Amino acid sequence: MIRHEPLGIEHPYDPLPWERFPRYPVADEPVLLGAVTEGAPDVVWAEVQTDNNASPITVQGVVDGERWLVTLPGFAAGQRVRYRLVARGLTGETTTDWYPV
């Protein structure tokens, strides 16, 4: 299982380790995705789909303490972007739902 809530609980000063930063992305600025996984996956990545590419691009995650972080590049203003997180380990592969940016 992957825990990721893009908006978290929207606390103004205390972001959760499994939320997106910034919560409301701005054009051309990178977006940091936080996630916590159940078990110990070997790898976590994001699949990102835009209205400019038919196939999702893959962005590799890194371990940061007890959570995973994936940094998405900035996207152009007005561009439709969505992503999902994928984790793979000894027990198989799991994904989140697709989330709009």
N, CA and C atoms as a LAMMPS dump frame, in Angstrom:
ITEM: TIMESTEP
0
ITEM: NUMBER OF ATOMS
303
ITEM: BOX BOUNDS ff ff ff
-5.0000000000000000e+02 5.0000000000000000e+02
-5.0000000000000000e+02 5.0000000000000000e+02
-5.0000000000000000e+02 5.0000000000000000e+02
ITEM: ATOMS id mol type element x y z
1 1 1 N 0.835 -1.181 0
2 1 2 C 0 0 0
3 1 3 C 0.881 1.246 0
4 2 1 N 0.456 2.245 -0.758
5 2 2 C 1.139 3.537 -0.803
6 2 3 C 0.197 4.569 -0.217
7 3 1 N 0.68 5.31 0.764
8 3 2 C -0.141 6.396 1.312
9 3 3 C 0.356 7.708 0.719
10 4 1 N -0.542 8.369 -0.01
11 4 2 C -0.247 9.665 -0.611
12 4 3 C -1.548 10.454 -0.668
13 5 1 N -1.569 11.593 -0.041
14 5 2 C -2.727 12.481 -0.074
15 5 3 C -2.237 13.84 -0.557
16 6 1 N -2.518 14.185 -1.813
17 6 2 C -1.964 15.41 -2.38
18 6 3 C -2.156 16.657 -1.51
19 7 1 N -3.321 16.809 -0.898
20 7 2 C -3.586 18.01 -0.105
21 7 3 C -3.413 17.785 1.398
22 8 1 N -3.145 16.547 1.801
23 8 2 C -3.004 16.256 3.221
24 8 3 C -4.241 16.705 3.979
25 9 1 N -4.041 17.325 5.14
26 9 2 C -5.168 17.885 5.888
27 9 3 C -5.205 19.4 5.733
28 10 1 N -4.362 19.904 4.823
29 10 2 C -4.26 21.33 4.5
30 10 3 C -3.902 22.192 5.709
31 11 1 N -3.127 21.629 6.63
32 11 2 C -2.642 22.417 7.756
33 11 3 C -1.627 23.427 7.216
34 12 1 N -1.749 24.708 7.562
35 12 2 C -0.887 25.723 6.951
36 12 3 C 0.588 25.627 7.339
37 13 1 N 0.915 25.025 8.486
38 13 2 C 2.307 25.031 8.942
39 13 3 C 2.889 23.647 9.173
40 14 1 N 2.101 22.617 9.069
41 14 2 C 2.57 21.281 9.404
42 14 3 C 2.186 20.283 8.311
43 15 1 N 2.961 20.243 7.22
44 15 2 C 2.619 19.299 6.155
45 15 3 C 2.873 17.862 6.598
46 16 1 N 2.074 16.957 6.085
47 16 2 C 2.238 15.538 6.37
48 16 3 C 3.322 14.952 5.467
49 17 1 N 3.983 13.886 5.897
50 17 2 C 5.051 13.308 5.074
51 17 3 C 4.562 12.689 3.773
52 18 1 N 3.263 12.481 3.635
53 18 2 C 2.741 11.834 2.43
54 18 3 C 1.912 12.776 1.567
55 19 1 N 2.174 14.065 1.648
56 19 2 C 1.428 14.976 0.787
57 19 3 C 2.313 15.615 -0.27
58 20 1 N 1.679 16.399 -1.123
59 20 2 C 2.349 17.076 -2.231
60 20 3 C 2.768 18.465 -1.78
61 21 1 N 3.919 18.939 -2.284
62 21 2 C 4.346 20.299 -2.008
63 21 3 C 4.861 20.925 -3.291
64 22 1 N 4.356 22.073 -3.656
65 22 2 C 3.247 22.75 -3.002
66 22 3 C 1.929 22.015 -3.268
67 23 1 N 0.99 22.235 -2.388
68 23 2 C -0.311 21.574 -2.543
69 23 3 C -1.007 22.021 -3.828
70 24 1 N -0.827 23.296 -4.143
71 24 2 C -1.417 23.86 -5.36
72 24 3 C -0.266 24.345 -6.229
73 25 1 N 0.256 23.488 -7.107
74 25 2 C 1.44 23.824 -7.895
75 25 3 C 1.245 25.043 -8.794
76 26 1 N 2.365 25.698 -9.032
77 26 2 C 2.43 26.878 -9.89
78 26 3 C 3.175 26.472 -11.161
79 27 1 N 2.817 27.073 -12.282
80 27 2 C 3.458 26.749 -13.557
81 27 3 C 4.972 26.897 -13.462
82 28 1 N 5.674 25.991 -14.115
83 28 2 C 7.132 25.991 -14.248
84 28 3 C 7.893 25.77 -12.942
85 29 1 N 7.211 25.397 -11.873
86 29 2 C 7.875 25.121 -10.592
87 29 3 C 7.835 23.62 -10.318
88 30 1 N 8.932 23.051 -9.777
89 30 2 C 8.904 21.62 -9.447
90 30 3 C 7.876 21.299 -8.372
91 31 1 N 7.434 20.053 -8.357
92 31 2 C 6.437 19.58 -7.396
93 31 3 C 7.033 18.372 -6.673
94 32 1 N 7.015 18.406 -5.347
95 32 2 C 7.551 17.332 -4.533
96 32 3 C 6.404 16.446 -4.044
97 33 1 N 6.49 15.158 -4.339
98 33 2 C 5.468 14.203 -3.91
99 33 3 C 6.033 13.379 -2.762
100 34 1 N 5.338 13.381 -1.641
101 34 2 C 5.738 12.558 -0.507
102 34 3 C 4.844 11.336 -0.426
103 35 1 N 5.418 10.216 -0.007
104 35 2 C 4.64 8.983 0.124
105 35 3 C 5.228 8.114 1.221
106 36 1 N 4.356 7.384 1.886
107 36 2 C 4.756 6.4 2.881
108 36 3 C 4.215 5.063 2.395
109 37 1 N 5.037 4.041 2.495
110 37 2 C 4.628 2.735 1.992
111 37 3 C 4.532 1.723 3.118
112 38 1 N 3.695 0.738 2.887
113 38 2 C 3.59 -0.397 3.8
114 38 3 C 4.546 -1.463 3.281
115 39 1 N 5.278 -2.086 4.157
116 39 2 C 6.294 -3.024 3.72
117 39 3 C 7.554 -2.256 3.378
118 40 1 N 8.416 -2.871 2.648
119 40 2 C 9.686 -2.235 2.286
120 40 3 C 9.929 -2.383 0.791
121 41 1 N 9.306 -1.523 -0.02
122 41 2 C 9.515 -1.65 -1.459
123 41 3 C 10.96 -1.318 -1.829
124 42 1 N 11.419 -1.921 -2.903
125 42 2 C 12.766 -1.662 -3.399
126 42 3 C 12.837 -0.329 -4.138
127 43 1 N 11.721 0.049 -4.736
128 43 2 C 11.718 1.246 -5.568
129 43 3 C 10.317 1.857 -5.596
130 44 1 N 10.279 3.172 -5.66
131 44 2 C 9.029 3.921 -5.831
132 44 3 C 9.273 4.934 -6.939
133 45 1 N 8.284 5.106 -7.798
134 45 2 C 8.393 6.1 -8.855
135 45 3 C 7.025 6.683 -9.15
136 46 1 N 7.043 7.779 -9.89
137 46 2 C 5.799 8.402 -10.349
138 46 3 C 5.686 8.204 -11.849
139 47 1 N 4.493 7.917 -12.292
140 47 2 C 4.172 7.93 -13.715
141 47 3 C 3.398 9.212 -13.952
142 48 1 N 3.88 10.011 -14.892
143 48 2 C 3.311 11.338 -15.139
144 48 3 C 2.806 11.39 -16.571
145 49 1 N 1.565 11.82 -16.705
146 49 2 C 0.966 11.923 -18.027
147 49 3 C 0.509 13.362 -18.24
148 50 1 N 0.845 13.903 -19.391
149 50 2 C 0.413 15.262 -19.737
150 50 3 C -0.383 15.206 -21.041
151 51 1 N -1.003 16.324 -21.366
152 51 2 C -1.73 16.356 -22.63
153 51 3 C -0.769 16.422 -23.817
154 52 1 N 0.549 16.516 -23.54
155 52 2 C 1.55 16.545 -24.61
156 52 3 C 2.165 15.177 -24.897
157 53 1 N 1.964 14.197 -23.996
158 53 2 C 2.556 12.877 -24.241
159 53 3 C 1.509 11.782 -24.069
160 54 1 N 1.502 10.868 -25.016
161 54 2 C 0.531 9.772 -24.971
162 54 3 C 0.9 8.743 -23.905
163 55 1 N 2.182 8.488 -23.749
164 55 2 C 2.65 7.519 -22.756
165 55 3 C 3.173 8.256 -21.534
166 56 1 N 2.936 7.721 -20.345
167 56 2 C 3.438 8.378 -19.14
168 56 3 C 4.968 8.39 -19.106
169 57 1 N 5.528 9.461 -18.545
170 57 2 C 6.963 9.489 -18.277
171 57 3 C 7.16 8.986 -16.855
172 58 1 N 8.343 8.488 -16.552
173 58 2 C 8.643 7.928 -15.241
174 58 3 C 9.651 8.814 -14.529
175 59 1 N 9.361 9.119 -13.254
176 59 2 C 10.274 9.912 -12.422
177 59 3 C 10.582 9.082 -11.182
178 60 1 N 11.85 8.763 -11.01
179 60 2 C 12.302 7.901 -9.916
180 60 3 C 12.206 8.602 -8.563
181 61 1 N 11.827 7.853 -7.53
182 61 2 C 11.767 8.369 -6.173
183 61 3 C 13.037 8.057 -5.402
184 62 1 N 13.229 8.762 -4.29
185 62 2 C 14.365 8.53 -3.398
186 62 3 C 13.84 8.374 -1.973
187 63 1 N 14.562 7.617 -1.171
188 63 2 C 14.176 7.424 0.229
189 63 3 C 14.65 8.628 1.032
190 64 1 N 13.762 9.123 1.892
191 64 2 C 14.077 10.232 2.785
192 64 3 C 13.599 9.832 4.178
193 65 1 N 14.467 9.179 4.941
194 65 2 C 14.057 8.686 6.254
195 65 3 C 13.064 7.555 6.097
196 66 1 N 11.843 7.773 6.569
197 66 2 C 10.812 6.741 6.484
198 66 3 C 9.788 7.014 5.389
199 67 1 N 10.103 7.927 4.5
200 67 2 C 9.176 8.212 3.405
201 67 3 C 9.927 8.235 2.086
202 68 1 N 9.172 8.211 1.02
203 68 2 C 9.714 8.334 -0.33
204 68 3 C 9.39 9.718 -0.861
205 69 1 N 10.31 10.291 -1.63
206 69 2 C 10.091 11.582 -2.276
207 69 3 C 10.32 11.445 -3.774
208 70 1 N 9.43 12.043 -4.53
209 70 2 C 9.563 12.09 -5.984
210 70 3 C 9.425 13.555 -6.382
211 71 1 N 10.388 14.064 -7.137
212 71 2 C 10.336 15.464 -7.576
213 71 3 C 9.944 15.518 -9.044
214 72 1 N 8.77 16.082 -9.301
215 72 2 C 8.306 16.263 -10.672
216 72 3 C 8.849 17.577 -11.205
217 73 1 N 9.165 17.626 -12.488
218 73 2 C 9.607 18.901 -13.065
219 73 3 C 8.437 19.876 -13.149
220 74 1 N 8.73 21.141 -13.373
221 74 2 C 7.671 22.122 -13.587
222 74 3 C 6.984 21.877 -14.922
223 75 1 N 5.743 22.279 -14.997
224 75 2 C 4.979 22.119 -16.225
225 75 3 C 4.452 23.473 -16.669
226 76 1 N 4.196 23.611 -17.947
227 76 2 C 3.746 24.88 -18.515
228 76 3 C 2.351 25.252 -18.001
229 77 1 N 2.109 26.545 -17.947
230 77 2 C 0.787 27.035 -17.543
231 77 3 C -0.269 26.49 -18.498
232 78 1 N -1.372 26.021 -17.96
233 78 2 C -2.469 25.507 -18.769
234 78 3 C -2.314 24.061 -19.204
235 79 1 N -1.136 23.486 -18.984
236 79 2 C -0.915 22.094 -19.364
237 79 3 C -1.63 21.171 -18.377
238 80 1 N -2.361 20.207 -18.884
239 80 2 C -3.026 19.24 -18.009
240 80 3 C -2.041 18.136 -17.661
241 81 1 N -1.893 17.899 -16.362
242 81 2 C -0.926 16.923 -15.868
243 81 3 C -1.612 16.058 -14.821
244 82 1 N -1.322 14.769 -14.858
245 82 2 C -1.781 13.881 -13.804
246 82 3 C -0.651 12.904 -13.498
247 83 1 N -0.695 12.336 -12.287
248 83 2 C 0.357 11.409 -11.881
249 83 3 C -0.226 10.324 -10.984
250 84 1 N 0.524 9.25 -10.884
251 84 2 C 0.246 8.228 -9.885
252 84 3 C 1.588 7.705 -9.401
253 85 1 N 1.595 7.168 -8.197
254 85 2 C 2.805 6.592 -7.629
255 85 3 C 2.746 5.074 -7.752
256 86 1 N 3.903 4.486 -7.966
257 86 2 C 4.027 3.041 -8.101
258 86 3 C 5.138 2.576 -7.17
259 87 1 N 4.906 1.485 -6.444
260 87 2 C 5.932 0.889 -5.576
261 87 3 C 6.093 -0.569 -5.967
262 88 1 N 7.348 -1.031 -5.996
263 88 2 C 7.615 -2.429 -6.315
264 88 3 C 8.563 -3.007 -5.282
265 89 1 N 8.217 -4.183 -4.779
266 89 2 C 9.051 -4.881 -3.81
267 89 3 C 8.898 -6.375 -3.961
268 90 1 N 9.318 -7.095 -2.955
269 90 2 C 9.257 -8.553 -2.991
270 90 3 C 7.839 -9.088 -3.112
271 91 1 N 6.87 -8.335 -2.583
272 91 2 C 5.481 -8.804 -2.613
273 91 3 C 4.736 -8.375 -3.868
274 92 1 N 5.407 -7.705 -4.781
275 92 2 C 4.761 -7.295 -6.023
276 92 3 C 4.736 -5.795 -6.198
277 93 1 N 3.788 -5.343 -6.993
278 93 2 C 3.688 -3.931 -7.355
279 93 3 C 2.332 -3.383 -6.943
280 94 1 N 2.316 -2.14 -6.487
281 94 2 C 1.073 -1.477 -6.117
282 94 3 C 1.1 -0.049 -6.646
283 95 1 N -0.079 0.505 -6.896
284 95 2 C -0.165 1.869 -7.425
285 95 3 C -1.215 2.667 -6.639
286 96 1 N -1.09 3.973 -6.736
287 96 2 C -2.135 4.854 -6.218
288 96 3 C -3.122 5.142 -7.343
289 97 1 N -4.162 5.878 -7.017
290 97 2 C -5.042 6.401 -8.059
291 97 3 C -4.267 7.476 -8.838
292 98 1 N -4.848 7.911 -9.936
293 98 2 C -4.291 9.053 -10.684
294 98 3 C -4.752 10.345 -10.011
295 99 1 N -3.838 11.293 -9.875
296 99 2 C -4.147 12.593 -9.268
297 99 3 C -3.816 13.714 -10.249
298 100 1 N -4.694 14.704 -10.356
299 100 2 C -4.352 15.861 -11.194
300 100 3 C -3.369 16.774 -10.461
301 101 1 N -2.534 17.436 -11.223
302 101 2 C -1.608 18.418 -10.632
303 101 3 C -2.28 19.761 -10.693
